[in-house]
Each structure stands twice: as C-alpha cells, then as structure tokens.
Amino acid sequence: MKKTISAILALLLLCPLAAGCSQSTENASDNAGTSASTPAAQTPEAGDAAETEPEPDDPYASRMAEQDNLPERDFGGRDFIVVGSDEEGFGVYIATEDLNGEGVNDAVFRRNSTVGERYNVNVVYSGIDTYGNLSSNIAKAVKAADNDSFDLIQYHVVSSSGSAMKGYYHNWYDIPNVDFSRNWWSDSNVEDLTIAGKCFMAMGDFALSTVGRSYVMLYDRDQAKNYQLEDFYAVVKEGRWTVDALKAVCAQVYTDTNGNGVEDVGDYYGMGTDIYSNLNTYYWSTGNQIFSRGDSGELEFHYYSEHLVDAYDKCWSLINETPGIYKEGAHKAGMRLFSEYGCLTCNAYLDGTISFLADFEHDYGVIPYPKYDEAQEQYRTMVDGNHEAMSVLITETGDDLDFIGLMSEVLCAESYKQVMPAYFDVCLKQRYASSPEDAEMMDLCVNARVFDLGYVYDNWNGASFWFQDMLADASHPDMTSYYQKKAKVVEKYYGKVVKLFTGED
C-alpha cells in the first residue's frame, strides 16, 4: 500500500467504548438520553423487579430478563417509518399486518405491538422496489433537506455504502439513546465499523437479515450416522472443525449413485456449494480480514498476507481437488442439492433453512464454517452483502433524532428478546427451544459473524469479492500475482473510505 495511505490508517484509533456485546445484564449500561459513545451507568428502574422471572431452564431466559432501561415517552401516535428495498422481501421482518400463526410473522407483530403500546407509535415499512431506486430516493431526500419521508434507512449493505460514501448518513455516535454495548447490537459496530469515533452503518437485531443472511453449514445428521462419521457438533465444540477436517469428510463420502462413472447431479456428495458468497465466506472463516486492529488499536489494511496465501491454497484444494465436492454457478445450488438429499453438507445462509428445508424429513444440524486450523481461536463467518444495514439520514436533527435513536434502540432490544428466538426456532424446525445443544450451536454461528469494514464499505469497488472469484477458477490463479495486479486500484478506493471517516486525503 502507498505510504500515504498507510500513514493515515496507522493514525486511526478505535475510540474508547464500553465492553462489547457479551456483557451481562448487571454490567449493561443505562442509555436513556445518551448516545452510543457516552454510555451511562445502569440503574434499574423500580418497575423492573416486578417483572416475572422466566423459568431458569428456558433457553430464552437471559434474553427476556435483560432490561433496556430506556426512558418512557408518549409520541402521540407518531409513525416510525423504516424505508428499505423490496428486492429481498425483508419487509416482513420490519412490519406485519396481523397474526397468522407463523412464528416469525407473529413475533414481529408482537414486537411492534409491544413498542407501539409502550411509546404510542406505529412501526411502518415503506418499501421501494430496487436498491438503485432506493439509493436515488436517498439522494433526493438529502438534496431536498427532507426529514419527513422516512426515519430509518435499512437496506442492502453493499449498495447502501454508496450513500454512506457520499456523506448522506449521520454518525451513530451522535444519535441519542443508542448504546452499542448492548446485546442487541453487533460487536462489529465497535470493533470493525467504528473509525475515529464514527460509525455510519450499524448492525442491530432489528435488521433481522444480519442474522438470516449469515453463512453457515448444514449437515444431514441421519446420513452422517449412516456413514459412521463423528458427531459434527462435538467436532465443532472441541475446536476441530477445520478446512482439513471438512476435506477429509468430503473425500470419504462421495458415492456414484447413478453408476455412470461421472460426478454429476445424480450422485451423492460430501458437500454442495455455489461459487459466489458461499465460497467468499472462506476468506473470513479462515481468519482473514480486510481491515483489522493492530496490537495498539490502530486500524490496518492488510487484505494480502502470507496467511491469506496459505488459506487460499488450502481452500482452493478443498473446492477444486477434493472428491465429493459439488459446485455449480447457480445461486443457492448447495442448499438446493442438500434439500433434495444429494449431499451430506452444504454451504448456506440461515434463511435457507426456512426456504429450502420446510419439507426436509431428515434430522439436520447447523454448524459454522470451518476454521483455518485448530490453532485459530474462533469460528468466523460473513453475512451476505444483500443483508440490511441501519442508517439515519443526515437531514434528521433535534427531537427527530432523539425519536429515531430511541425507536432504533428499543426495536433492536425487543427483536433480541422476541423475534430472534422465534427465528431460531423456525431455522431449526422448532428444535431450538427443546434442544440445548442446537441452541448452543445456533448461538455460536450467529456470534461468529464478522462485519469487516472493507466489505461493508465495498460498494463493488473493493477487494471483498476476490476470494470467491479465485476459488471458482479451477485453473488456480496465483494469489500473489492476482493481488499485485489489482492492489493499486483497490488501495486508492479504500483511501476514499478512510477519508469518509477522517476527512484526510
């Protein structure tokens, strides 16, 4: 990277903040009337103790017991308008018209009713047909100084980053009542997306797609027993779920089911995958990061490293040299094959368990993507670029900004308590509540999410999609030469991202 850009990056220190989202209720901060950067000490309200304690064996007990400690207000029936894109159908996660007996729908309805009754507000979804049209409407609203058409922007993160790069969004740390230290906000808001005390796009549980589009692996537990394989849950919990472990499984599972001597769609595979973000996720799962923090907290750009080369070679061998791997150019190819009982494991996102496995009769498990090796401390995953990010238009000021912050915080809190458990249940076919083991694995997968600054602000100009492009190429392009050809252009772009936060060239 050019020395000028490197110098800028070295100066960017993460602003001091409260502990991350793993803190307990006792240590959670009272954010009433405060911004994300100024958490105050928690003082439970007198009414908190009167609430009924959940049963101790309830897997949702800790969620339901956590108090948000937000101020009480009456907004006189005001609408809280959330604008998003209808392209992915995420509007059903924001507002629903009535109860219909479907778990997530009813949880969303109850969440909005809870917030509506508490604050005398109406949660309204304003859907716009495409990402491009929504971006255009955001630009028009800024130019017209419009602060009435919508309150919260929530749509495709890679597309939304284009609006962020134009300076259209508020810094979340300037918005009252928001506390990123709480469990309903992603750790990455602080760890990865805050630079020089600024964060323009945030990830919270109200944006359910930040969970739904998390990449995971599915595995057929019934078939694993038939192949006399070790229980994958145990392998994951013991830290042994690695790229090499997955490769060993796939190599011994392939069966030429139709007997034609050719690996085709009629056979049974160890793993099914498409060649897009399914493959891209391995960049993060094997311990790589486009932007990260140095030992003293400084921000560092280091897409390329010796570790990346090793991880890429390992993943390329898995995808292109291992018997028992089925890959296809069609999106969601792995999930489709898995749902048709054509593979033992598949690369997928959580939404896929709902849309593809409604009629799946085998017992299945949800596990994280594999690590680089057993020495890697944590499992990691990415969330597909079509997931929503939460932003507030720069035209919002004063009391409106206070209202938006309060609604964003309480909707994230109630989503954490009411919607997430229902969503987990649906993903695991109503097993989350009855199986502590499934609950533990689902939580592990969700906690493995990484929102890398270089991906969130990619806007199709950065390095975020290189890994999938290279892995899909069976001719095995050399990682070093590939990077060297593109480094100059991408470093220039990321220099603009840095300038967004610092104002420095």
C-alpha positions in Angstrom: 0.0 0.0 0.0 1.2 3.6 -0.7 3.0 5.1 2.3 0.5 8.0 2.4 -2.5 5.7 2.9 -0.6 3.5 5.4 0.2 6.6 7.4 -3.4 7.6 7.6 -4.5 4.1 8.6 -1.9 4.0 11.3 -3.4 7.1 12.9 -7.0 5.8 13.2 -7.5 4.6 16.7 -10.7 3.0 18.0 -12.4 5.4 20.3 -12.7 4.1 23.9 -16.1 2.4 24.5 -17.8 0.2 27.0 -17.3 -3.5 27.0 -18.6 -5.5 23.9 -22.0 -7.0 23.4 -21.2 -10.1 25.5 -21.6 -8.1 28.8 -24.2 -9.3 31.3 -27.4 -7.5 32.3 -25.7 -6.4 35.5 -23.0 -4.6 33.5 -25.2 -3.3 30.7 -25.3 0.5 30.6 -28.3 2.7 31.0 -28.5 4.5 27.7 -31.5 6.7 28.4 -30.9 10.1 26.8 -27.3 9.1 25.9 -25.6 8.4 22.6 -23.7 5.3 21.5 -20.4 6.9 22.5 -21.5 8.1 26.0 -22.9 5.1 27.9 -24.0 5.9 31.5 -24.0 3.6 34.5 -27.1 1.4 34.7 -29.7 2.0 37.4 -32.6 -0.5 37.2 -36.0 1.2 37.4 -38.2 0.3 40.3 -40.7 -1.4 38.0 -38.0 -3.8 36.6 -38.1 -6.0 39.7 -41.8 -6.6 39.3 -41.4 -8.4 36.0 -42.0 -12.2 36.1 -38.7 -14.1 36.1 -38.5 -16.7 33.2 -38.0 -20.3 34.1 -34.3 -21.0 34.7 -34.3 -23.8 32.1 -35.8 -21.6 29.4 -33.1 -21.1 26.7 -34.5 -17.6 26.2 -34.4 -16.7 29.9 -31.4 -14.4 29.7 -32.8 -12.6 26.7 -36.2 -11.9 28.3 -34.7 -10.9 31.6 -32.5 -8.1 30.1 -33.8 -4.6 30.6 -33.2 -1.9 28.1 -33.6 0.9 30.7 -34.8 3.4 28.1 -36.8 6.5 29.0 -40.6 6.4 28.9 -42.2 8.7 26.4 -45.6 9.3 24.6 -45.2 10.1 21.0 -48.9 10.7 20.4 -49.5 8.0 17.7 -46.5 9.1 15.6 -45.3 6.8 12.7 -41.8 5.4 12.8 -41.1 5.0 9.1 -38.5 2.5 8.0 -37.5 2.6 4.3 -36.0 -0.4 2.6 -35.8 -2.3 -0.7 -38.5 -4.9 -1.5 -36.0 -6.8 -3.7 -35.1 -9.3 -0.9 -38.5 -9.4 0.8 -37.1 -8.3 4.1 -40.1 -6.0 4.8 -41.8 -8.9 6.6 -39.1 -8.6 9.3 -40.0 -5.0 9.9 -43.8 -4.8 9.9 -46.6 -7.2 9.5 -50.4 -6.5 9.4 -51.7 -9.2 11.7 -51.0 -12.5 13.5 -51.2 -15.5 11.1 -49.8 -18.4 13.2 -46.4 -18.3 11.5 -43.6 -17.9 14.1 -41.5 -15.1 12.7 -44.5 -13.1 11.5 -46.2 -13.3 14.8 -43.0 -12.4 16.7 -42.6 -9.3 14.5 -46.2 -8.3 15.1 -45.9 -8.8 18.9 -42.6 -6.8 18.9 -44.2 -3.9 17.1 -47.2 -4.1 19.4 -45.0 -4.0 22.5 -43.1 -1.0 21.2 -46.3 0.7 19.9 -48.1 0.3 23.2 -45.1 1.4 25.3 -44.4 4.6 23.2 -47.7 5.2 21.4 -46.1 4.8 18.0 -46.8 2.9 14.8 -43.9 1.0 13.1 -44.4 1.5 9.3 -42.4 -0.1 6.5 -42.0 1.9 3.3 -40.7 -0.5 0.6 -39.0 0.7 -2.6 -38.7 -1.7 -5.5 -35.0 -1.9 -6.1 -31.7 -1.0 -4.5 -30.9 1.5 -7.2 -34.2 3.4 -6.8 -33.8 3.5 -3.1 -30.3 5.0 -3.4 -31.8 7.6 -5.8 -34.6 8.4 -3.3 -32.0 8.8 -0.5 -30.0 11.3 -2.6 -33.2 13.2 -3.5 -34.2 13.4 0.2 -30.8 14.9 1.1 -30.8 17.5 -1.6 -34.4 18.5 -0.6 -33.5 18.5 3.1 -36.4 16.1 3.6 -36.7 14.8 7.1 -40.3 13.6 6.9 -40.5 10.8 4.3 -38.7 8.2 6.5 -36.9 7.9 9.8 -34.6 4.8 9.5 -32.9 3.5 6.4 -32.4 -0.2 6.3 -31.3 -2.0 3.1 -28.6 -3.9 1.1 -25.3 -3.1 2.9 -23.0 -3.0 -0.2 -25.4 -0.8 -2.1 -26.1 1.4 1.0 -22.3 2.0 1.4 -22.5 4.1 -1.8 -24.8 6.5 0.0 -22.6 6.5 3.0 -19.6 7.4 0.9 -21.4 10.5 -0.3 -21.9 11.7 3.2 -25.6 11.1 3.4 -25.7 9.4 6.8 -25.5 10.5 10.4 -22.7 9.3 12.7 -24.5 6.8 15.0 -22.4 8.2 17.9 -24.3 11.5 17.5 -27.7 9.8 17.9 -29.2 9.8 21.4 -30.4 6.7 23.2 -28.2 4.3 21.2 -25.8 2.0 23.1 -23.7 -0.3 21.0 -22.5 -2.2 24.2 -25.9 -3.9 24.5 -26.6 -7.5 23.3 -28.9 -6.4 20.5 -26.1 -4.7 18.6 -23.3 -6.5 16.9 -19.8 -6.3 18.4 -18.6 -5.3 15.0 -20.2 -1.9 15.2 -17.4 -1.1 17.7 -14.7 -3.5 16.8 -14.8 -3.2 13.0 -17.1 -0.3 11.8 -16.1 2.5 14.2 -13.2 4.7 13.0 -12.1 7.9 14.6 -15.3 7.8 16.7 -17.6 7.5 13.7 -20.0 4.8 12.5 -22.4 5.4 9.6 -23.9 2.0 9.1 -24.8 -0.2 12.1 -25.9 -3.8 12.6 -28.6 -4.5 15.1 -31.2 -7.2 15.7 -34.0 -5.1 14.3 -32.3 -5.7 10.9 -33.0 -9.5 11.1 -31.4 -10.2 7.8 -28.0 -9.5 9.5 -28.7 -12.9 11.1 -30.8 -14.5 8.4 -28.1 -14.0 5.7 -25.3 -15.2 8.0 -23.4 -18.0 6.2 -23.4 -21.4 8.0 -23.1 -25.0 7.0 -25.9 -27.5 7.2 -25.3 -31.2 7.7 -27.6 -34.2 7.5 -27.3 -35.9 10.9 -29.1 -39.0 9.7 -26.7 -39.5 6.8 -23.7 -38.8 9.0 -24.7 -41.7 11.2 -25.1 -43.9 8.1 -21.5 -43.1 7.1 -20.4 -43.7 10.6 -19.0 -40.2 11.0 -18.2 -38.5 14.2 -20.9 -36.1 15.5 -20.1 -32.8 13.9 -21.4 -30.8 16.9 -18.7 -32.4 19.1 -16.1 -31.7 16.5 -17.1 -28.1 16.4 -17.3 -27.6 20.1 -13.8 -29.1 20.6 -12.4 -26.7 18.0 -11.5 -29.4 15.5 -13.8 -28.2 12.7 -11.2 -27.1 10.1 -10.9 -26.9 6.4 -8.8 -30.1 6.5 -11.5 -31.8 8.6 -14.1 -30.9 6.1 -11.9 -32.0 3.3 -11.4 -35.4 5.0 -15.2 -35.9 5.3 -15.9 -34.9 1.7 -13.3 -37.2 0.4 -14.8 -40.3 2.0 -18.5 -39.5 1.4 -18.8 -39.3 -2.4 -21.0 -42.0 -3.9 -21.5 -42.6 -7.6 -25.2 -43.1 -7.0 -26.3 -43.4 -10.6 -23.3 -45.6 -11.5 -22.4 -43.8 -14.7 -18.8 -43.2 -13.6 -19.1 -39.4 -13.8 -19.5 -36.9 -11.0 -22.9 -35.3 -11.8 -26.0 -34.1 -10.1 -27.4 -37.6 -9.8 -24.6 -38.7 -7.3 -24.2 -38.2 -3.5 -21.6 -35.6 -2.4 -19.8 -34.7 0.8 -20.6 -31.0 0.2 -22.7 -28.9 -2.2 -21.9 -25.2 -2.9 -22.5 -22.4 -5.3 -19.5 -20.4 -6.5 -20.5 -17.0 -5.1 -20.7 -15.8 -1.5 -20.8 -19.4 -0.4 -17.1 -19.5 -1.4 -16.4 -15.9 -0.4 -17.1 -16.7 3.2 -14.0 -18.9 3.5 -11.9 -15.7 3.3 -13.2 -14.7 6.8 -13.8 -18.2 8.2 -10.1 -19.0 7.8 -9.0 -15.9 9.8 -8.5 -13.2 7.2 -9.7 -9.6 7.5 -9.5 -6.7 5.0 -9.3 -4.1 7.8 -8.5 -5.0 11.4 -7.0 -3.6 14.6 -3.3 -3.7 15.4 -2.0 -4.5 18.9 -2.2 -0.9 20.0 -5.7 -0.4 18.4 -4.7 1.2 15.1 -6.6 0.4 12.0 -4.7 -1.7 9.5 -5.5 -2.6 5.9 -4.0 -5.9 5.0 -6.0 -7.9 2.5 -2.9 -9.7 1.4 -0.6 -11.7 3.8 1.3 -14.9 3.9 -1.6 -16.4 5.9 -4.0 -15.4 3.1 -1.9 -17.2 0.6 -1.8 -20.4 2.7 -5.6 -20.2 3.5 -6.4 -19.6 -0.2 -4.3 -22.6 -1.3 -6.0 -24.8 1.4 -9.5 -23.7 0.3 -8.7 -24.0 -3.4 -7.6 -27.6 -2.8 -10.8 -28.2 -0.9 -13.1 -26.8 -3.6 -11.2 -27.9 -6.7 -9.2 -31.1 -5.9 -11.3 -32.9 -3.4 -13.6 -35.8 -4.4 -17.1 -35.3 -3.1 -17.5 -31.6 -3.8 -20.3 -30.5 -6.0 -20.2 -26.8 -7.1 -22.4 -25.0 -9.5 -22.7 -21.5 -10.9 -26.4 -21.2 -10.0 -27.1 -19.2 -6.8 -28.1 -21.4 -3.8 -27.0 -24.6 -5.7 -25.7 -26.2 -2.5 -28.8 -25.6 -0.5 -30.9 -26.9 -3.4 -28.9 -30.1 -3.6 -29.0 -30.6 0.2 -32.7 -30.2 0.3 -33.0 -32.9 -2.3 -30.9 -35.3 -0.2 -28.0 -35.0 -2.6 -25.2 -34.1 -0.2 -24.1 -34.6 3.4 -23.2 -30.9 4.0 -23.7 -27.7 2.2 -22.7 -24.0 2.3 -25.8 -22.0 3.1 -27.2 -19.0 4.9 -29.7 -19.3 7.7 -32.6 -18.1 5.6 -32.1 -21.2 3.5 -33.2 -23.5 6.3 -36.6 -21.8 6.1 -37.0 -21.6 2.4 -35.4 -24.9 1.4 -35.9 -27.3 4.3 -39.6 -26.8 5.2 -40.3 -30.4 4.0 -36.8 -31.9 4.8 -37.5 -35.1 6.8 -34.0 -36.0 8.0 -32.6 -34.6 11.2 -30.1 -31.9 10.3 -27.7 -29.6 12.2 -26.5 -26.0 11.7 -22.8 -25.6 12.2 -20.2 -22.8 11.5 -17.9 -22.6 8.5 -14.6 -24.4 9.2 -11.5 -22.6 10.7 -8.1 -22.5 9.0 -6.7 -24.9 11.6 -7.2 -25.9 15.2 -4.9 -23.1 16.4 -7.4 -20.5 15.2 -9.2 -19.4 18.3 -12.7 -18.5 16.9 -15.1 -19.6 14.3 -15.9 -16.8 11.9 -18.4 -16.1 9.1 -19.6 -13.3 6.9 -23.2 -12.1 6.2 -24.2 -11.9 2.6 -23.9 -8.5 1.0 -27.7 -8.2 0.5 -28.3 -8.0 4.2 -29.6 -4.8 5.7 -27.6 -2.1 7.4 -29.2 0.6 9.6 -28.6 4.2 8.8 -30.1 7.6 9.6 -30.3 10.4 7.0 -28.1 13.4 7.7 -31.1 15.7 7.4 -32.6 14.5 10.7 -32.0 16.8 13.7 -33.1 17.7 17.2 -36.2 16.0 18.6 -36.5 13.9 15.5 -33.0 12.5 16.0 -33.9 11.7 19.6 -37.0 9.9 18.5 -35.1 7.8 15.9 -32.4 6.8 18.3 -35.0 5.7 20.9 -37.0 3.7 18.4 -33.9 2.1 16.9 -32.7 1.0 20.3 -36.0 -0.4 21.6 -36.8 -2.2 18.4 -33.4 -3.8 18.4 -33.9 -4.8 22.1 -37.3 -6.2 21.5 -36.1 -8.0 18.4 -33.4 -9.6 20.5 -36.0 -10.8 23.0 -39.0 -11.7 20.9 -38.0 -12.1 17.3 -34.7 -13.8 17.4 -35.9 -16.8 19.5 -38.8 -17.3 17.1 -36.4 -17.0 14.1 -34.0 -19.6 15.6 -36.9 -22.0 16.2 -38.0 -21.8 12.6 -34.5 -22.2 11.3 -34.2 -25.4 13.3 -37.8 -26.6 12.7 -38.9 -25.8 16.3 -36.0 -27.6 17.9 -34.1 -24.6 19.4 -36.3 -24.4 22.4 -36.2 -28.1 23.2 -32.5 -28.8 22.4 -29.8 -27.0 24.4 -27.3 -28.5 22.0 -29.0 -26.9 19.0 -29.4 -23.7 20.8 -25.7 -23.6 21.7 -24.7 -24.3 18.1 -27.0 -21.7 16.7 -25.7 -19.0 19.1 -22.2 -20.0 18.2 -22.9 -19.5 14.5 -24.6 -16.1 15.0 -21.8 -14.9 17.3 -19.2 -15.8 14.6 -20.5 -13.0 12.3 -17.8 -10.5 11.2 -18.8 -7.2 9.6 -15.5 -6.2 8.0 -15.1 -2.5 7.2 -13.6 -3.5 3.8 -16.7 -5.5 3.0 -19.4 -3.2 4.4 -18.0 -0.2 2.5 -17.1 -2.2 -0.6 -19.8 -0.7 -2.9 -18.5 -3.2 -5.6 -15.2 -1.2 -5.7 -13.1 -3.0 -3.1 -11.5 -6.4 -2.6 -14.4 -8.2 -0.9 -15.3 -10.5 -3.8 -11.9 -11.5 -5.0 -11.8 -14.7 -2.9 -14.9 -16.2 -4.5 -13.7 -15.3 -8.0 -10.4 -17.0 -7.5 -11.8 -20.1 -5.8 -14.3 -20.6 -8.6 -11.4 -20.7 -11.1 -10.3 -24.3 -11.4 -7.1 -23.1 -13.2 -5.8 -22.0 -9.8 -4.8 -18.4 -10.3 -1.8 -17.4 -8.2 -3.0 -15.3 -5.2 0.1 -13.1 -5.1 0.1 -12.1 -8.8 -3.7 -11.7 -8.7 -3.4 -9.2 -5.8 -0.5 -7.3 -7.3 -2.4 -6.7 -10.5 -5.3 -5.1 -8.6 -3.7 -3.6 -5.5 -3.2 -0.1 -6.8 -6.8 0.5 -7.7 -8.3 -1.1 -4.6 -5.9 0.8 -2.3 -7.0 4.1 -3.9 -10.6 3.2 -3.3 -10.1 2.3 0.4 -8.2 5.5 0.8 -11.5 7.2 0.0 -13.2 5.1 2.6 -10.7 6.3 5.2 -11.3 9.9 4.1 -15.0 9.4 4.8 -14.2 8.9 8.5 -11.2 11.2 8.9 -11.6 13.9 6.3 -7.9 13.4 5.4 -6.6 12.5 1.9 
